[in-house]
């Protein structure tokens, strides 16, 4: 039997009084590409640091095969700031944890300049001290790939990569890497690169020998089996509890083993493996038919043109995704809309009822000595669910995976991913009706992403999302603005996968025609009559039926209120329903008018 590259035996790690994982064991052989999944704060990055020797551990063994070359990409890599980019990628420094020094033979596999160019780093002689954080991460990625390791360890490799780079990296890892251990929340990346998934949950490690789709299937089976076992344990527990409560004389020394078994049963019965299924039905603030209009906006910097006489009329309840390579102006576009940047020409006209909620790439600074719950209450005590119902800050945090005990912790104890999740909660708690999310998925765990996806699917407002997370975009948005560089912008009526799977000539044709007639870029005004999409035609037909039904209900209520035959309770109920009906009729009529104007 071949000696594994890496063998972990009964590993335990604590931080203060917090146990991250306990007695976990796994091995990794040549050809295995393993992804690690866990909630923020469960110890994913810590585990990689422990394996790499950058952090200690309390118990267990970490065994490497002799003469194994290991490359490690940290979340926050470090360089000598005076080194040039080319020098930095040619030096192993801390990225190699074993083996010989870097040789010409290793470098000959692929040139540093080629890989840097793929990662959009082209100023090879620039000192790394002048690079942005994202550029530093890409230089570190290039360095570790060029080291040609036997075992590659990657911590969030897709952060700071645009979609084109991520797809290139997927192919590179499948073709060129002997063995891989990585932490990532990119679900398509996990599915296409990994052949094994490790999940850390409740301080325990679970192994699934397959890709992400296989993991989802088998994890669901594990949860179902665990819940069945818990139910059986609960039934046994009740019977055993009756026995334990009997008089002491009934329990002789011969019953000691049964008493010990009872206490073990008690622990099992208290376990909670039921997955969160509840969805937040948040009522966003009222948003009128006028959202925003970009009136022939232009914006340029000395080295790049972002917008050139760009026109767009944003509709109510749109959920738009913005994609494009780094440096094409996606974040700048958001800042122009929010008034944080001024256009060179043109203007953004925003509706009076619009209330933005902005989640930025940079995150926010919290008071480290503030408790988690207080950091949210600073912005709102409750969030409106509509119908006279509300959710407290504590309940809202609990839904976003901050249990009550964690809410009482101080902010300084949170992991980087937990801080991002807390920032997200402060934005959503303010009950905006127009969410603008710039790279919201960075550092969020998969469990949080699932909660956020459900929230956005139910969100009764407008959404614009900039993200490189293809899975997230496919689940949330209904059309895309594709920033192609030099102020060229395409409007695509679909999600990311549909865009990527469309034949190239069709994409170019649709982009040139601007399939959404609201968009014009480079001062090209659409000269054909606008048409409704198939989805919009369906919506128009449904609106006509809905309005007729609401009008019928309204007439009946008005007749009943004038009849003089209603009881006090019926009178009260119908008096409350009538203004609700008027609001619904107004909203649906406004939307019907928008669509009918296009339909002609």
C-alpha positions in Angstrom: 0.0 0.0 0.0 1.4 3.4 -1.0 2.5 5.7 1.8 0.0 8.7 2.1 1.3 12.2 1.4 -0.3 13.4 4.6 -1.6 11.5 7.6 -3.5 13.3 10.4 -4.2 11.3 13.6 -6.4 12.3 16.5 -5.7 16.0 16.0 -7.1 18.5 18.6 -7.0 22.3 18.6 -8.2 24.8 21.1 -8.1 28.6 21.2 -8.5 29.5 24.8 -11.5 27.6 26.2 -12.9 27.1 22.6 -12.4 23.7 21.1 -12.3 24.0 17.3 -11.9 20.3 16.5 -11.2 17.2 18.6 -9.6 13.9 17.8 -10.0 14.3 14.0 -8.2 12.0 11.7 -7.8 11.8 7.9 -5.2 11.0 5.3 -4.4 12.4 1.8 -2.8 10.4 -1.0 -1.3 11.2 -4.4 -4.0 12.3 -6.8 -6.5 13.3 -4.1 -8.0 16.8 -4.3 -9.7 17.5 -1.0 -12.0 20.5 -0.2 -12.7 21.5 3.4 -16.1 22.8 4.3 -17.3 24.3 7.7 -19.1 27.3 9.1 -17.1 30.5 9.8 -15.2 30.1 13.1 -15.2 26.3 13.0 -11.4 26.2 12.3 -10.9 25.7 8.6 -8.0 28.2 8.2 -6.7 27.2 11.6 -6.5 23.6 10.5 -4.4 24.6 7.4 -2.1 26.7 9.6 -1.7 23.8 12.0 -0.8 21.4 9.1 1.6 23.9 7.7 3.4 24.3 11.1 2.3 28.0 11.5 0.2 27.2 14.6 0.6 24.6 17.3 -2.0 22.1 18.5 -2.9 20.3 21.7 -2.8 16.7 20.8 -2.4 14.3 17.9 0.1 13.7 15.1 0.7 15.2 11.7 2.8 12.9 9.5 4.2 13.8 6.0 5.8 11.5 3.6 9.6 11.9 3.5 10.9 14.6 1.1 7.4 15.8 0.3 7.3 19.3 -1.3 4.5 21.3 0.0 3.2 24.7 -1.3 0.9 26.8 0.9 -1.2 29.7 -0.1 -2.2 31.6 3.0 -5.3 33.9 3.3 -2.9 36.9 4.0 0.4 36.2 2.3 3.6 38.2 3.2 6.3 39.5 1.0 9.4 41.7 1.2 7.9 45.0 0.0 11.0 46.0 -1.9 11.1 42.8 -4.1 9.8 43.1 -7.6 6.8 41.0 -8.7 9.1 38.7 -10.7 11.6 38.3 -7.9 8.8 37.5 -5.4 7.3 34.7 -7.4 10.7 33.2 -8.0 11.5 32.8 -4.3 10.0 30.1 -2.2 10.2 32.0 1.1 7.5 30.7 3.4 5.3 29.2 0.7 7.3 26.0 0.6 7.4 24.0 3.7 9.7 21.2 2.7 11.9 19.9 -0.1 14.8 21.4 -2.0 15.2 25.0 -3.2 13.6 26.3 -6.3 15.4 25.1 -9.5 15.5 26.0 -13.1 13.9 22.6 -13.9 10.9 23.5 -11.8 10.6 26.9 -13.4 10.8 25.4 -16.9 7.4 23.8 -16.5 5.7 27.1 -17.1 7.1 30.6 -17.1 6.4 33.0 -14.3 5.4 35.7 -16.7 2.8 33.4 -18.3 1.1 32.5 -15.1 1.2 36.1 -13.8 -0.4 37.3 -17.0 -3.2 34.7 -16.6 -3.8 36.3 -13.2 -3.7 39.8 -14.7 -0.4 40.8 -13.1 1.7 42.4 -15.9 3.9 44.9 -14.2 6.7 42.4 -13.5 9.2 44.9 -12.2 6.8 46.7 -9.9 7.7 46.5 -6.1 5.2 44.2 -4.3 4.9 46.9 -1.6 2.9 49.0 -4.2 0.4 46.3 -5.0 -3.2 46.1 -3.7 -4.3 43.3 -1.3 -6.0 41.5 -4.2 -2.9 41.7 -6.4 -0.7 40.4 -3.5 -3.0 37.4 -3.2 -2.6 36.7 -6.9 1.2 37.1 -6.8 1.2 34.6 -3.9 -0.9 32.2 -5.9 1.4 32.4 -8.9 4.4 31.8 -6.6 2.9 28.7 -5.0 1.8 27.3 -8.4 5.3 27.8 -9.8 6.9 25.9 -6.9 5.5 22.7 -8.4 4.7 21.0 -5.1 3.7 17.5 -4.4 1.0 18.7 -2.1 -0.7 22.1 -2.7 -2.5 23.7 0.3 -4.8 26.6 -0.7 -6.8 28.9 1.6 -9.6 30.6 -0.3 -7.8 30.6 -3.7 -10.7 32.2 -5.6 -10.8 35.4 -3.5 -9.7 38.4 -5.6 -10.0 36.4 -8.8 -12.4 37.4 -11.5 -14.6 34.8 -13.3 -12.1 34.3 -16.1 -9.3 33.7 -13.7 -11.3 31.2 -11.6 -12.2 29.1 -14.6 -8.5 29.1 -15.7 -7.4 28.0 -12.2 -10.0 25.2 -12.2 -8.5 23.8 -15.4 -4.9 24.3 -14.2 -5.5 22.5 -10.9 -7.2 19.5 -12.6 -4.3 19.2 -15.1 -1.2 20.0 -13.1 -1.6 19.4 -9.4 -0.6 16.0 -7.9 -2.5 16.5 -4.7 -4.6 19.3 -3.2 -6.0 20.3 0.2 -8.0 23.6 0.1 -10.6 25.7 1.9 -13.0 27.5 -0.4 -16.7 28.5 -0.4 -16.9 28.5 -4.2 -19.3 25.6 -4.8 -18.8 25.2 -8.5 -15.0 25.2 -7.9 -15.5 22.5 -5.3 -17.6 20.5 -7.6 -15.3 20.7 -10.6 -11.9 20.4 -8.9 -12.3 18.2 -5.8 -12.8 14.4 -5.6 -13.3 14.4 -1.8 -15.0 16.7 0.7 -14.2 17.0 4.4 -16.7 18.7 6.6 -16.0 20.0 10.1 -19.1 20.2 12.2 -19.6 20.2 15.9 -15.8 19.6 16.4 -16.0 16.4 14.4 -14.7 15.6 10.9 -16.9 13.9 8.3 -15.5 12.6 5.0 -17.3 12.3 1.6 -15.5 10.6 -1.2 -16.8 12.6 -4.1 -17.3 16.1 -5.4 -19.6 18.8 -4.0 -22.8 17.4 -5.6 -22.0 14.0 -4.1 -21.4 15.6 -0.7 -24.8 17.3 -0.8 -26.5 14.0 -1.4 -24.6 12.0 1.2 -24.7 14.7 3.8 -28.5 14.8 3.5 -28.6 11.1 4.1 -26.3 11.5 7.1 -28.5 14.2 8.6 -31.6 12.1 8.1 -30.0 9.0 9.7 -28.7 11.1 12.6 -32.1 12.6 13.3 -33.7 9.2 13.2 -31.1 8.0 15.8 -31.8 11.1 17.9 -35.5 10.3 17.9 -34.8 6.7 19.0 -32.4 8.1 21.7 -35.1 10.4 22.9 -37.6 7.5 23.2 -35.0 5.4 25.1 -34.1 8.4 27.2 -37.6 8.9 28.4 -37.8 5.3 29.5 -34.4 5.4 31.2 -35.3 8.6 32.9 -38.2 6.9 34.6 -35.9 4.2 35.8 -33.3 6.6 37.1 -36.0 8.4 39.1 -37.0 5.3 41.0 -36.0 4.9 44.7 -32.2 4.4 45.2 -32.8 0.9 46.6 -33.9 -0.2 43.2 -30.4 0.7 41.8 -27.8 -1.6 43.2 -24.1 -1.7 42.4 -24.9 -4.1 39.6 -26.7 -1.3 37.7 -23.7 1.0 37.4 -23.2 0.1 33.7 -26.8 1.0 33.1 -26.4 4.4 34.8 -23.3 5.1 32.8 -25.2 4.2 29.6 -28.0 6.5 30.7 -25.6 9.5 30.8 -24.3 8.7 27.4 -27.8 8.4 26.1 -28.7 11.8 27.7 -25.9 13.5 25.7 -27.0 11.8 22.4 -30.6 12.8 23.0 -29.7 16.4 23.4 -27.9 16.7 20.1 -29.4 18.8 17.4 -28.8 17.9 13.8 -31.9 19.3 12.2 -31.0 21.7 9.4 -32.3 25.2 9.3 -35.3 25.3 6.9 -37.2 28.4 8.0 -37.0 31.4 5.6 -37.3 35.0 6.5 -40.3 36.7 5.0 -39.0 40.2 5.4 -41.2 43.1 4.3 -39.0 45.7 2.6 -40.0 49.3 2.7 -42.4 50.4 -0.1 -40.6 51.2 -3.4 -42.3 53.2 -6.1 -42.3 52.6 -9.8 -39.4 55.1 -10.3 -36.2 53.3 -9.2 -33.2 54.9 -11.0 -32.3 56.1 -14.4 -28.8 56.4 -15.7 -29.0 59.3 -18.2 -26.1 59.0 -20.6 -23.4 58.7 -17.9 -19.7 58.9 -18.8 -16.8 58.2 -16.4 -13.1 57.7 -17.2 -9.8 57.7 -15.4 -6.4 58.4 -17.1 -5.8 54.7 -17.6 -9.3 53.3 -18.1 -12.7 54.3 -19.5 -15.6 53.0 -17.3 -18.8 54.4 -18.9 -19.4 56.2 -22.2 -22.8 57.8 -22.5 -24.4 54.9 -20.7 -28.2 54.8 -20.4 -30.3 52.4 -18.3 -33.7 52.5 -16.8 -33.9 50.2 -13.8 -37.3 48.5 -13.1 -39.0 47.7 -9.9 -38.1 44.3 -8.4 -35.1 43.8 -10.7 -32.4 41.4 -9.5 -29.4 42.3 -11.5 -25.9 40.7 -11.5 -22.8 42.6 -12.6 -19.9 40.5 -13.9 -16.6 41.3 -15.7 -12.9 41.2 -15.3 -11.1 43.1 -12.6 -10.5 46.7 -13.5 -13.5 47.1 -15.8 -15.4 49.4 -13.5 -18.0 47.2 -11.6 -17.4 48.8 -8.2 -17.1 52.2 -9.7 -20.5 51.8 -11.3 -22.0 51.1 -7.9 -20.3 54.1 -6.3 -21.6 56.3 -9.1 -25.1 55.1 -8.4 -24.8 55.7 -4.7 -23.4 59.2 -5.2 -20.0 58.2 -3.7 -18.3 59.1 -7.1 -19.3 61.9 -9.5 -19.8 61.1 -13.2 -17.8 63.1 -15.8 -21.0 63.6 -17.8 -24.7 62.6 -17.4 -26.4 61.8 -14.1 -28.2 59.1 -12.1 -31.8 60.0 -11.2 -32.9 58.0 -8.2 -36.6 57.6 -7.2 -37.8 59.3 -4.0 -38.9 56.1 -2.3 -35.6 54.3 -2.9 -33.7 53.4 0.3 -30.3 51.8 -0.4 -28.6 49.1 1.6 -24.9 48.9 0.6 -22.6 46.0 1.4 -19.1 47.0 0.3 -16.0 44.9 -0.5 -14.0 46.6 2.2 -16.4 45.7 5.0 -16.7 47.9 8.0 -14.8 48.6 11.2 -16.5 47.4 14.4 -15.7 48.3 17.9 -13.8 45.2 19.0 -15.0 45.7 22.6 -18.7 45.7 21.6 -20.8 42.6 21.9 -22.1 41.1 18.7 -25.8 41.8 19.6 -25.0 45.4 20.4 -23.2 45.9 17.1 -26.5 45.1 15.4 -28.8 47.0 17.8 -26.8 50.1 17.1 -28.6 50.1 13.7 -32.0 48.7 14.6 -33.7 46.9 17.4 -36.3 45.1 15.2 -36.9 44.4 11.5 -40.4 44.6 10.1 -42.0 41.4 8.8 -45.3 43.1 7.8 -48.7 42.4 9.1 -47.9 43.8 12.4 -45.1 41.3 13.0 -41.4 42.0 13.6 -38.2 40.2 14.4 -35.9 41.3 17.2 -32.2 41.8 16.5 -31.4 38.7 18.5 -33.9 36.6 16.4 -32.4 38.0 13.2 -28.9 37.2 14.2 -29.9 33.7 15.2 -31.3 33.2 11.7 -28.0 34.3 10.2 -26.2 31.6 12.3 -25.2 33.6 15.4 -26.6 31.5 18.2 -27.5 33.3 21.5 -24.2 32.4 23.1 -22.2 33.8 20.2 -24.3 37.0 20.3 -23.0 37.7 23.7 -19.3 37.4 22.6 -17.2 40.4 21.9 -16.5 41.3 18.3 -12.7 40.7 18.7 -13.4 37.0 19.2 -15.0 36.7 15.7 -13.3 35.1 12.7 -12.9 37.1 9.5 -15.9 35.3 8.0 -18.0 35.9 11.1 -17.2 39.7 10.9 -18.4 39.7 7.3 -21.6 37.9 8.3 -22.1 40.5 11.1 -21.6 43.3 8.6 -24.2 41.8 6.4 -26.7 41.6 9.3 -26.2 45.3 10.0 -27.0 46.2 6.4 -30.1 44.0 6.2 -31.5 45.0 9.7 -31.9 48.6 8.4 -34.8 47.3 6.2 -33.7 48.7 2.8 -35.8 48.3 -0.3 -32.8 48.4 -2.7 -29.8 46.2 -1.9 -26.4 46.8 -3.5 -24.0 44.0 -2.7 -20.4 44.2 -3.8 -18.7 40.8 -3.5 -21.0 39.7 -0.7 -19.8 36.0 -0.8 -16.1 36.6 0.1 -15.3 34.8 3.3 -18.9 33.7 3.9 -19.4 30.0 4.6 -21.7 27.9 2.6 -24.3 27.7 5.3 -24.5 31.5 5.4 -24.6 31.7 1.6 -27.6 29.4 1.6 -29.4 31.6 4.2 -28.5 34.8 2.1 -29.7 33.2 -1.1 -33.1 32.4 0.4 -33.3 35.9 1.8 -32.7 37.5 -1.6 -35.1 35.1 -3.3 -37.9 36.3 -1.0 -36.7 39.9 -0.9 -39.5 42.2 -2.2 -37.3 45.0 -3.4 -34.5 45.7 -5.9 -31.1 44.0 -5.9 -27.8 44.6 -7.7 -25.0 42.2 -7.0 -21.3 42.2 -8.1 -19.9 38.8 -7.5 -17.4 36.2 -8.8 -19.4 33.4 -7.2 -21.1 31.7 -10.2 -23.3 29.4 -8.1 -24.6 32.4 -6.0 -25.3 34.4 -9.1 -27.1 31.5 -10.8 -29.5 31.2 -7.8 -30.2 34.9 -7.3 -30.1 37.1 -10.4 -32.4 37.1 -13.4 -30.2 39.1 -15.8 -26.6 40.4 -16.1 -24.7 43.5 -17.0 -21.4 42.3 -18.4 -18.6 44.8 -18.1 -16.2 43.9 -20.9 -13.7 46.8 -20.5 -13.2 50.2 -22.2 -16.9 51.2 -21.4 -18.3 48.2 -23.4 -21.3 46.8 -21.5 -23.7 44.1 -22.6 -27.1 43.4 -21.1 -27.8 39.6 -21.0 -31.3 38.2 -20.1 -30.3 35.3 -18.0 -27.9 34.0 -15.3 -24.2 33.4 -15.4 -24.3 29.7 -16.6 -26.7 30.6 -19.4 -24.3 33.4 -20.4 -21.2 31.2 -20.4 -23.0 28.3 -22.3 -24.3 30.5 -25.1 -22.3 30.2 -28.3 -19.8 33.1 -28.6 -21.3 34.5 -31.7 -24.7 34.7 -30.1 -23.3 36.5 -27.1 -21.6 39.0 -29.4 -24.8 39.5 -31.4 -27.0 39.9 -28.3 -24.4 42.2 -26.7 -24.3 44.4 -29.8 -28.1 44.6 -30.0 -28.5 45.2 -26.3 -31.3 42.8 -25.8 -32.7 44.9 -22.9 -33.9 48.0 -24.7 -33.3 50.1 -21.6 -29.5 49.9 -22.0 -27.4 51.9 -24.4 -23.7 52.2 -24.1 -21.2 54.1 -26.2 -24.1 56.5 -27.2 -25.7 53.7 -29.3 -29.4 54.3 -28.9 -31.6 51.3 -29.8 -33.6 52.2 -32.9 -36.0 49.2 -32.8 -39.3 49.1 -30.9 -38.9 47.6 -27.4 -40.3 44.1 -26.8 -41.4 42.2 -23.8 -39.4 39.1 -22.9 -41.3 35.8 -22.6 -41.1 36.1 -18.8 -42.5 39.7 -18.9 -45.4 38.6 -21.1 -46.3 35.9 -18.6 -46.1 38.5 -15.8 -48.3 40.9 -17.7 -51.0 38.2 -18.2 -50.9 37.2 -14.6 -51.1 40.9 -13.5 -54.3 41.3 -15.5 -55.9 38.3 -13.7 -54.7 39.5 -10.3 -56.0 43.0 -10.7 -59.4 41.7 -11.9 -59.6 39.4 -8.8 -58.5 42.2 -6.4 -61.1 44.6 -7.9 -63.8 42.0 -7.5 -62.8 41.5 -3.9 -62.8 45.3 -3.3 -66.3 45.7 -4.8 -67.6 42.9 -2.6 -66.1 44.4 0.6 -67.5 47.8 -0.2 -71.0 46.3 -0.7 -70.7 44.3 2.6 -69.5 47.4 4.5 -72.6 49.3 3.3 -75.0 46.4 4.0 -75.5 47.1 7.7 -75.6 43.4 8.4 -72.0 42.8 9.6 -71.0 41.8 13.1 -68.4 44.0 14.9 -65.6 41.4 14.2 -66.5 41.2 10.5 -66.7 45.0 10.2 -63.2 45.3 11.8 -61.7 42.6 9.6 -63.0 44.1 6.3 -62.1 47.6 7.4 -58.5 46.5 7.7 -58.5 44.6 4.5 -59.8 47.4 2.3 -56.7 49.7 2.5 -54.5 46.6 2.0 -56.4 45.9 -1.2 -56.0 49.4 -2.4 -52.2 49.2 -1.9 -52.1 45.9 -3.8 -54.2 47.2 -6.6 -52.0 50.3 -6.9 -48.7 48.3 -7.0 -49.9 45.8 -9.5 -51.5 48.5 -11.7 -48.3 50.5 -11.8 -46.3 47.5 -12.9 -49.0 46.6 -15.4 -48.8 50.1 -16.9 -45.0 49.7 -17.2 -45.2 46.5 -19.1 -48.2 47.6 -21.2 -46.3 50.7 -22.3 -43.6 48.4 -23.7 -46.1 45.9 -25.1 -47.8 48.7 -27.0 
